Amino acid sequence: MLTALTFALILTSAVVVHELAHFLAARSVGVAVRAFSVGIGPILARVKWRGTEWRLSLLPLGGYVDLPGMGARVDEDGTLHHPDEGMAKLRLLPKLWVLVAGVIANYVLGSVLLATAITMQPGFREITGATVVVEGSEIARVVPGSTAAALGISGGDRILSVNGLSDPSPDVVVAQVRSADHLDLVLQRGGERVAIATPWPPPGAEQPAMLGVEIAPLLPAVGFWTALSESAAFGLRVVPEMVRGFVSGFGAAITGAENAEVAGPVGIVTMVSQATRVGLASVLLLAAVINFSLGVFNLLPVPGLDGGRMLLATVVAIRGRPFRPGQEEQFHFAGIVLVMALIVLVTFRELSALFTS
């Protein structure tokens, strides 16, 4: 249940923020918005406010915004005409602004979520390419009945020194436990220092000797604004890598080749389940990656996506005349069918791998 709720919250927040950006950008250039929905599917509730119908829909898996002028106008006899309202009346630059606003919103939200995760868990800073300096180690957990428990080591103890080595990293502590013939620990517990000295391995200990602790690195705290600047730079830097990943991942889905670049619904749910077991910082990290991915995916020049709409709008502006009524909608429909087919292929392969394993 927790996994399902977390998955719905991450996906819905990413899509709603994306669509809300389209809404605000449209209003900023004078385009009225017919409807805005939180959720998809059957409408549960609706209210009219400032010219827009605000909807709450049944399935909490996204949302949508209804902008006028995005499709052909249809007469009562079924004749199609070029739209003459809303988005259709905009010049190229305002139209591109409305279309790209959702991508920008996902980028900003992803940067904020990643920065928050880094402030909570400074180790995640490595993801952005920043140098992380380990300032020492602490005992994260002591295994009940272990040698460490018998020696009086407690969870939360900071390791001030091991065998005379001050502020050791976890790797240094592990190396000493594996190779030394004695173990001299100085720990900080609250406001006091605790010294533990023992031959290693201790008399009567099982072989090979195990201390029985989980060791966590001590990392310097990271300010939110520092983390935000690094996260924003990271979000821009990974765009080419994500584009290559989408292309190779969907190509592999078509050809049947092995590829882990693209995750479908099954893969995302699996990652959400793992993140929820680790903690809030991991959930925020995953949500940041999903927002970055959603933004980059929508930038792809595929009809039906924001990038495809931007491409066709640019083509119309260059050629100086629109496509015939209904033709652009056909392009977008074909693009959406292609994207959905690829998602189905990826999902099928994930399910096959799941049942096989």
DRENDO-1510 file (C-alpha; in Angstrom, 1 decimal, always signed):
<recs>
REC; n; res; u; v; w
REC; 1; MET; +0.0; +0.0; +0.0 .
REC; 2; LEU; +2.8; +2.4; +0.9 .
REC; 3; THR; +4.5; +1.7; -2.4 .
REC; 4; ALA; +1.3; +2.3; -4.4 .
REC; 5; LEU; +0.6; +5.6; -2.5 .
REC; 6; THR; +4.2; +6.8; -3.0 .
REC; 7; PHE; +4.1; +5.9; -6.7 .
REC; 8; ALA; +0.8; +7.7; -7.2 .
REC; 9; LEU; +2.1; +10.8; -5.3 .
REC; 10; ILE; +5.4; +11.0; -7.3 .
REC; 11; LEU; +3.7; +10.5; -10.7 .
REC; 12; THR; +0.8; +12.8; -10.0 .
REC; 13; SER; +2.9; +15.6; -8.6 .
REC; 14; ALA; +5.2; +15.5; -11.6 .
REC; 15; VAL; +2.4; +15.6; -14.1 .
REC; 16; VAL; +0.3; +18.1; -12.2 .
REC; 17; VAL; +3.2; +20.5; -11.9 .
REC; 18; HIS; +4.0; +20.0; -15.6 .
REC; 19; GLU; +0.4; +20.8; -16.6 .
REC; 20; LEU; +0.1; +23.7; -14.1 .
REC; 21; ALA; +3.1; +25.3; -15.8 .
REC; 22; HIS; +1.3; +25.0; -19.2 .
REC; 23; PHE; -1.8; +26.6; -17.5 .
REC; 24; LEU; +0.2; +29.5; -16.1 .
REC; 25; ALA; +2.2; +30.1; -19.3 .
REC; 26; ALA; -1.0; +30.1; -21.3 .
REC; 27; ARG; -2.7; +32.6; -19.0 .
REC; 28; SER; +0.5; +34.8; -19.1 .
REC; 29; VAL; +0.0; +35.2; -22.9 .
REC; 30; GLY; -3.7; +35.8; -22.8 .
REC; 31; VAL; -5.0; +32.2; -23.6 .
REC; 32; ALA; -8.0; +31.2; -21.6 .
REC; 33; VAL; -7.9; +27.6; -20.3 .
REC; 34; ARG; -11.1; +25.6; -20.5 .
REC; 35; ALA; -10.3; +22.9; -17.9 .
REC; 36; PHE; -7.6; +21.7; -15.5 .
REC; 37; SER; -7.8; +18.3; -14.0 .
REC; 38; VAL; -5.9; +16.7; -11.1 .
REC; 39; GLY; -6.1; +13.0; -12.0 .
REC; 40; ILE; -7.4; +11.3; -15.1 .
REC; 41; GLY; -10.5; +9.3; -16.0 .
REC; 42; PRO; -14.0; +9.9; -14.8 .
REC; 43; ILE; -14.6; +13.3; -13.2 .
REC; 44; LEU; -15.5; +13.1; -9.5 .
REC; 45; ALA; -15.9; +16.8; -8.8 .
REC; 46; ARG; -15.7; +20.1; -10.7 .
REC; 47; VAL; -16.0; +23.8; -10.0 .
REC; 48; LYS; -15.9; +26.8; -12.3 .
REC; 49; TRP; -13.5; +29.5; -11.2 .
REC; 50; ARG; -12.1; +32.4; -13.2 .
REC; 51; GLY; -13.2; +31.0; -16.5 .
REC; 52; THR; -11.6; +27.6; -16.0 .
REC; 53; GLU; -13.3; +24.3; -14.9 .
REC; 54; TRP; -11.2; +22.8; -12.2 .
REC; 55; ARG; -11.6; +19.0; -12.0 .
REC; 56; LEU; -10.8; +16.2; -9.6 .
REC; 57; SER; -10.7; +12.9; -11.5 .
REC; 58; LEU; -10.8; +9.3; -10.4 .
REC; 59; LEU; -7.4; +8.0; -11.2 .
REC; 60; PRO; -4.6; +9.7; -9.3 .
REC; 61; LEU; -2.0; +9.1; -12.0 .
REC; 62; GLY; -1.4; +12.5; -13.5 .
REC; 63; GLY; -3.6; +15.3; -14.8 .
REC; 64; TYR; -4.3; +17.4; -17.9 .
REC; 65; VAL; -5.0; +20.9; -19.1 .
REC; 66; ASP; -7.5; +21.7; -21.9 .
REC; 67; LEU; -6.2; +24.6; -24.0 .
REC; 68; PRO; -8.4; +26.1; -26.8 .
REC; 69; GLY; -7.0; +26.2; -30.3 .
REC; 70; MET; -5.0; +22.9; -30.1 .
REC; 71; GLY; -7.2; +21.1; -32.6 .
REC; 72; ALA; -9.3; +21.7; -35.7 .
REC; 73; ARG; -12.7; +23.3; -35.3 .
REC; 74; VAL; -15.5; +20.9; -36.3 .
REC; 75; ASP; -18.8; +22.1; -37.8 .
REC; 76; GLU; -22.1; +20.3; -37.1 .
REC; 77; ASP; -21.8; +18.5; -40.4 .
REC; 78; GLY; -18.3; +17.3; -39.5 .
REC; 79; THR; -16.4; +19.7; -41.7 .
REC; 80; LEU; -13.0; +20.6; -40.3 .
REC; 81; HIS; -11.7; +24.1; -40.2 .
REC; 82; HIS; -8.5; +25.7; -38.9 .
REC; 83; PRO; -8.8; +26.7; -35.2 .
REC; 84; ASP; -9.3; +30.4; -34.7 .
REC; 85; GLU; -8.9; +30.8; -31.0 .
REC; 86; GLY; -6.5; +30.4; -28.1 .
REC; 87; MET; -3.2; +28.7; -29.0 .
REC; 88; ALA; -4.0; +29.0; -32.8 .
REC; 89; LYS; -3.9; +32.8; -32.6 .
REC; 90; LEU; -0.4; +32.9; -30.9 .
REC; 91; ARG; +2.7; +33.8; -32.8 .
REC; 92; LEU; +5.6; +31.3; -32.7 .
REC; 93; LEU; +7.5; +32.5; -29.6 .
REC; 94; PRO; +4.5; +32.8; -27.2 .
REC; 95; LYS; +3.3; +29.4; -28.5 .
REC; 96; LEU; +6.7; +27.8; -27.8 .
REC; 97; TRP; +6.7; +29.4; -24.3 .
REC; 98; VAL; +3.4; +27.7; -23.5 .
REC; 99; LEU; +4.6; +24.4; -24.8 .
REC; 100; VAL; +8.0; +24.4; -23.1 .
REC; 101; ALA; +6.7; +25.6; -19.7 .
REC; 102; GLY; +5.9; +22.1; -18.5 .
REC; 103; VAL; +9.4; +20.9; -19.2 .
REC; 104; ILE; +10.9; +23.9; -17.3 .
REC; 105; ALA; +8.6; +23.1; -14.4 .
REC; 106; ASN; +9.7; +19.5; -14.2 .
REC; 107; TYR; +13.3; +20.7; -14.3 .
REC; 108; VAL; +12.8; +23.2; -11.5 .
REC; 109; LEU; +10.9; +20.6; -9.3 .
REC; 110; GLY; +13.5; +18.0; -10.0 .
REC; 111; SER; +16.3; +20.4; -8.9 .
REC; 112; VAL; +14.4; +21.3; -5.7 .
REC; 113; LEU; +13.7; +17.6; -4.9 .
REC; 114; LEU; +17.3; +16.6; -5.5 .
REC; 115; ALA; +18.6; +19.5; -3.4 .
REC; 116; THR; +16.3; +18.5; -0.6 .
REC; 117; ALA; +17.5; +14.9; -0.7 .
REC; 118; ILE; +21.1; +16.0; -0.7 .
REC; 119; THR; +20.6; +18.2; +2.4 .
REC; 120; MET; +19.0; +15.2; +4.1 .
REC; 121; GLN; +21.6; +12.7; +2.9 .
REC; 122; PRO; +24.9; +14.5; +1.9 .
REC; 123; GLY; +26.2; +11.3; +0.3 .
REC; 124; PHE; +23.7; +11.8; -2.6 .
REC; 125; ARG; +25.9; +14.8; -3.5 .
REC; 126; GLU; +28.1; +12.5; -5.5 .
REC; 127; ILE; +25.3; +12.1; -8.0 .
REC; 128; THR; +25.8; +15.7; -9.1 .
REC; 129; GLY; +29.5; +15.2; -9.7 .
REC; 130; ALA; +30.5; +17.2; -6.6 .
REC; 131; THR; +33.4; +16.0; -4.5 .
REC; 132; VAL; +32.3; +14.5; -1.2 .
REC; 133; VAL; +34.8; +14.6; +1.6 .
REC; 134; VAL; +34.4; +11.9; +4.3 .
REC; 135; GLU; +35.0; +13.4; +7.7 .
REC; 136; GLY; +35.0; +10.1; +9.7 .
REC; 137; SER; +32.7; +7.2; +10.5 .
REC; 138; GLU; +30.0; +6.3; +12.9 .
REC; 139; ILE; +28.4; +3.0; +14.0 .
REC; 140; ALA; +25.0; +2.9; +12.2 .
REC; 141; ARG; +23.9; -0.4; +13.7 .
REC; 142; VAL; +25.2; -3.2; +16.0 .
REC; 143; VAL; +24.1; -6.7; +15.2 .
REC; 144; PRO; +22.6; -8.2; +18.4 .
REC; 145; GLY; +24.8; -11.0; +19.9 .
REC; 146; SER; +27.8; -9.9; +17.9 .
REC; 147; THR; +31.4; -9.3; +19.0 .
REC; 148; ALA; +30.7; -5.5; +18.9 .
REC; 149; ALA; +27.8; -5.9; +21.2 .
REC; 150; ALA; +29.9; -7.9; +23.6 .
REC; 151; LEU; +32.6; -5.2; +23.5 .
REC; 152; GLY; +30.0; -2.5; +24.4 .
REC; 153; ILE; +29.9; -0.7; +21.0 .
REC; 154; SER; +26.6; +1.0; +20.5 .
REC; 155; GLY; +24.7; +2.3; +17.5 .
REC; 156; GLY; +25.3; +6.0; +17.0 .
REC; 157; ASP; +28.9; +5.9; +18.4 .
REC; 158; ARG; +31.3; +8.1; +16.4 .
REC; 159; ILE; +34.6; +6.5; +15.7 .
REC; 160; LEU; +37.3; +9.0; +16.7 .
REC; 161; SER; +40.2; +6.7; +16.0 .
REC; 162; VAL; +41.0; +3.0; +15.2 .
REC; 163; ASN; +44.5; +1.7; +16.1 .
REC; 164; GLY; +45.7; +5.3; +16.3 .
REC; 165; LEU; +44.2; +6.5; +12.9 .
REC; 166; SER; +42.1; +9.6; +13.6 .
REC; 167; ASP; +38.7; +10.1; +12.0 .
REC; 168; PRO; +39.0; +7.0; +9.9 .
REC; 169; SER; +36.7; +6.4; +6.8 .
REC; 170; PRO; +34.6; +3.3; +6.8 .
REC; 171; ASP; +37.1; +1.7; +4.4 .
REC; 172; VAL; +39.9; +2.3; +6.9 .
REC; 173; VAL; +37.9; +0.8; +9.7 .
REC; 174; VAL; +37.1; -2.3; +7.6 .
REC; 175; ALA; +40.8; -2.7; +6.6 .
REC; 176; GLN; +41.9; -2.6; +10.3 .
REC; 177; VAL; +39.3; -5.1; +11.3 .
REC; 178; ARG; +40.4; -7.5; +8.5 .
REC; 179; SER; +44.2; -7.2; +9.0 .
REC; 180; ALA; +45.1; -6.0; +12.4 .
REC; 181; ASP; +46.1; -8.2; +15.3 .
REC; 182; HIS; +44.6; -5.8; +17.9 .
REC; 183; LEU; +41.8; -3.3; +17.9 .
REC; 184; ASP; +42.0; +0.0; +19.8 .
REC; 185; LEU; +38.9; +2.0; +19.3 .
REC; 186; VAL; +38.2; +5.5; +20.7 .
REC; 187; LEU; +34.5; +6.3; +20.4 .
REC; 188; GLN; +32.4; +9.4; +21.1 .
REC; 189; ARG; +29.1; +8.6; +22.7 .
REC; 190; GLY; +27.1; +11.7; +23.4 .
REC; 191; GLY; +29.4; +14.0; +25.3 .
REC; 192; GLU; +31.9; +11.3; +26.5 .
REC; 193; ARG; +34.8; +9.4; +25.0 .
REC; 194; VAL; +34.8; +5.6; +25.3 .
REC; 195; ALA; +38.0; +3.6; +24.8 .
REC; 196; ILE; +37.9; -0.1; +23.8 .
REC; 197; ALA; +41.0; -2.2; +23.5 .
REC; 198; THR; +41.0; -5.9; +22.6 .
REC; 199; PRO; +43.3; -8.5; +20.9 .
REC; 200; TRP; +42.0; -9.2; +17.4 .
REC; 201; PRO; +40.4; -11.5; +16.9 .
REC; 202; PRO; +39.2; -11.7; +20.5 .
REC; 203; PRO; +39.7; -15.0; +22.4 .
REC; 204; GLY; +36.9; -17.4; +21.5 .
REC; 205; ALA; +35.6; -15.4; +18.5 .
REC; 206; GLU; +34.4; -17.3; +15.5 .
REC; 207; GLN; +36.6; -17.4; +12.4 .
REC; 208; PRO; +36.8; -15.4; +10.3 .
REC; 209; ALA; +36.3; -12.8; +13.0 .
REC; 210; MET; +33.4; -10.3; +12.3 .
REC; 211; LEU; +32.9; -7.2; +14.4 .
REC; 212; GLY; +29.2; -7.2; +13.6 .
REC; 213; VAL; +28.4; -3.5; +12.9 .
REC; 214; GLU; +27.2; -1.4; +10.0 .
REC; 215; ILE; +29.5; +1.6; +9.5 .
REC; 216; ALA; +28.3; +4.8; +7.9 .
REC; 217; PRO; +30.5; +7.7; +6.7 .
REC; 218; LEU; +30.3; +11.0; +8.4 .
REC; 219; LEU; +29.9; +13.7; +5.7 .
REC; 220; PRO; +29.8; +17.5; +6.0 .
REC; 221; ALA; +26.4; +19.1; +5.9 .
REC; 222; VAL; +25.4; +20.7; +2.7 .
REC; 223; GLY; +23.4; +24.0; +2.6 .
REC; 224; PHE; +20.2; +23.9; +0.5 .
REC; 225; TRP; +21.3; +26.7; -1.9 .
REC; 226; THR; +24.6; +25.0; -2.6 .
REC; 227; ALA; +22.8; +21.8; -3.2 .
REC; 228; LEU; +20.3; +23.5; -5.4 .
REC; 229; SER; +22.9; +25.1; -7.6 .
REC; 230; GLU; +24.7; +21.8; -8.0 .
REC; 231; SER; +21.4; +20.0; -8.7 .
REC; 232; ALA; +20.3; +22.5; -11.3 .
REC; 233; ALA; +23.6; +22.2; -13.1 .
REC; 234; PHE; +23.3; +18.4; -12.9 .
REC; 235; GLY; +19.8; +18.5; -14.4 .
REC; 236; LEU; +21.1; +20.4; -17.5 .
REC; 237; ARG; +24.3; +18.2; -17.8 .
REC; 238; VAL; +22.4; +14.9; -18.0 .
REC; 239; VAL; +20.0; +16.0; -20.8 .
REC; 240; PRO; +22.1; +14.5; -23.7 .
REC; 241; GLU; +22.7; +11.3; -21.6 .
REC; 242; MET; +19.0; +10.9; -21.0 .
REC; 243; VAL; +18.1; +11.5; -24.7 .
REC; 244; ARG; +20.6; +8.8; -25.6 .
REC; 245; GLY; +19.1; +6.5; -23.0 .
REC; 246; PHE; +15.6; +7.0; -24.3 .
REC; 247; VAL; +16.6; +6.3; -27.9 .
REC; 248; SER; +18.7; +3.2; -27.0 .
REC; 249; GLY; +16.1; +1.9; -24.6 .
REC; 250; PHE; +13.2; +2.2; -27.0 .
REC; 251; GLY; +15.3; +0.8; -29.8 .
REC; 252; ALA; +16.1; -2.2; -27.6 .
REC; 253; ALA; +12.4; -2.7; -26.9 .
REC; 254; ILE; +11.7; -2.9; -30.6 .
REC; 255; THR; +14.6; -5.2; -31.5 .
REC; 256; GLY; +14.5; -7.3; -28.4 .
REC; 257; ALA; +18.0; -6.5; -27.3 .
REC; 258; GLU; +19.0; -6.3; -23.7 .
REC; 259; ASN; +18.9; -2.7; -22.3 .
REC; 260; ALA; +18.3; -1.2; -18.9 .
REC; 261; GLU; +18.2; +2.5; -20.0 .
REC; 262; VAL; +14.4; +2.8; -19.9 .
REC; 263; ALA; +12.1; +1.7; -17.1 .
REC; 264; GLY; +8.5; +1.1; -17.6 .
REC; 265; PRO; +5.7; +1.1; -15.0 .
REC; 266; VAL; +6.9; -2.2; -13.5 .
REC; 267; GLY; +10.5; -1.0; -13.2 .
REC; 268; ILE; +9.4; +2.4; -11.7 .
REC; 269; VAL; +7.2; +0.6; -9.1 .
REC; 270; THR; +10.1; -1.6; -8.2 .
REC; 271; MET; +12.4; +1.4; -7.7 .
REC; 272; VAL; +9.7; +3.1; -5.6 .
REC; 273; SER; +9.3; +0.1; -3.4 .
REC; 274; GLN; +13.1; +0.0; -2.8 .
REC; 275; ALA; +13.2; +3.7; -2.1 .
REC; 276; THR; +10.4; +3.6; +0.4 .
REC; 277; ARG; +12.3; +0.9; +2.4 .
REC; 278; VAL; +15.4; +3.0; +2.5 .
REC; 279; GLY; +13.9; +6.3; +3.6 .
REC; 280; LEU; +12.4; +9.7; +2.7 .
REC; 281; ALA; +15.7; +11.0; +1.2 .
REC; 282; SER; +15.8; +8.1; -1.3 .
REC; 283; VAL; +12.1; +8.7; -2.3 .
REC; 284; LEU; +12.9; +12.4; -3.0 .
REC; 285; LEU; +16.0; +11.4; -5.0 .
REC; 286; LEU; +13.8; +9.0; -7.1 .
REC; 287; ALA; +11.1; +11.7; -7.5 .
REC; 288; ALA; +13.8; +14.1; -8.7 .
REC; 289; VAL; +15.1; +11.6; -11.3 .
REC; 290; ILE; +11.5; +11.0; -12.5 .
REC; 291; ASN; +10.9; +14.7; -12.9 .
REC; 292; PHE; +14.1; +15.2; -14.9 .
REC; 293; SER; +13.2; +12.2; -17.1 .
REC; 294; LEU; +9.7; +13.4; -17.7 .
REC; 295; GLY; +11.0; +16.8; -18.7 .
REC; 296; VAL; +13.5; +15.4; -21.1 .
REC; 297; PHE; +11.1; +12.8; -22.5 .
REC; 298; ASN; +8.6; +15.6; -23.3 .
REC; 299; LEU; +11.3; +17.5; -25.2 .
REC; 300; LEU; +11.8; +14.6; -27.7 .
REC; 301; PRO; +10.6; +15.8; -31.2 .
REC; 302; VAL; +7.9; +13.1; -31.3 .
REC; 303; PRO; +4.4; +14.3; -32.3 .
REC; 304; GLY; +2.1; +14.2; -29.4 .
REC; 305; LEU; +4.8; +15.2; -26.9 .
REC; 306; ASP; +5.7; +18.9; -26.2 .
REC; 307; GLY; +8.8; +18.6; -28.3 .
REC; 308; GLY; +6.8; +17.3; -31.2 .
REC; 309; ARG; +4.3; +20.1; -30.9 .
REC; 310; MET; +7.1; +22.7; -30.7 .
REC; 311; LEU; +8.7; +21.1; -33.9 .
REC; 312; LEU; +5.4; +21.2; -35.9 .
REC; 313; ALA; +4.7; +24.8; -34.7 .
REC; 314; THR; +8.2; +25.8; -35.9 .
REC; 315; VAL; +7.6; +24.1; -39.3 .
REC; 316; VAL; +4.3; +25.9; -39.7 .
REC; 317; ALA; +6.0; +29.2; -38.9 .
REC; 318; ILE; +8.8; +28.6; -41.4 .
REC; 319; ARG; +6.5; +27.4; -44.2 .
REC; 320; GLY; +4.2; +30.4; -43.6 .
REC; 321; ARG; +0.9; +28.4; -43.7 .
REC; 322; PRO; -0.7; +25.8; -41.5 .
REC; 323; PHE; -1.2; +22.1; -42.3 .
REC; 324; ARG; -4.6; +21.2; -43.7 .
REC; 325; PRO; -7.3; +21.0; -41.0 .
REC; 326; GLY; -7.0; +17.8; -38.9 .
REC; 327; GLN; -3.6; +16.9; -40.4 .
REC; 328; GLU; -1.6; +18.0; -37.4 .
REC; 329; GLU; -3.9; +16.1; -35.1 .
REC; 330; GLN; -3.2; +13.0; -37.2 .
REC; 331; PHE; +0.5; +13.5; -36.7 .
REC; 332; HIS; +0.0; +13.8; -32.9 .
REC; 333; PHE; -2.3; +10.8; -32.8 .
REC; 334; ALA; +0.3; +8.7; -34.6 .
REC; 335; GLY; +3.0; +9.9; -32.2 .
REC; 336; ILE; +1.0; +9.1; -29.1 .
REC; 337; VAL; +0.2; +5.6; -30.5 .
REC; 338; LEU; +3.9; +5.0; -31.1 .
REC; 339; VAL; +4.8; +6.1; -27.6 .
REC; 340; MET; +2.1; +4.0; -26.0 .
REC; 341; ALA; +3.2; +1.0; -28.1 .
REC; 342; LEU; +6.8; +1.4; -26.9 .
REC; 343; ILE; +5.7; +1.7; -23.3 .
REC; 344; VAL; +3.6; -1.5; -23.7 .
REC; 345; LEU; +6.7; -3.3; -25.2 .
REC; 346; VAL; +8.9; -2.1; -22.3 .
REC; 347; THR; +6.3; -3.2; -19.8 .
REC; 348; PHE; +5.9; -6.6; -21.4 .
REC; 349; ARG; +9.6; -7.2; -21.3 .
REC; 350; GLU; +9.7; -6.2; -17.6 .
REC; 351; LEU; +6.8; -8.5; -16.8 .
REC; 352; SER; +8.5; -11.3; -18.7 .
REC; 353; ALA; +11.7; -10.8; -16.8 .
REC; 354; LEU; +9.9; -10.7; -13.5 .
REC; 355; PHE; +8.0; -13.9; -14.1 .
REC; 356; THR; +11.1; -15.6; -15.5 .
REC; 357; SER; +13.1; -14.7; -12.4 .
</recs>
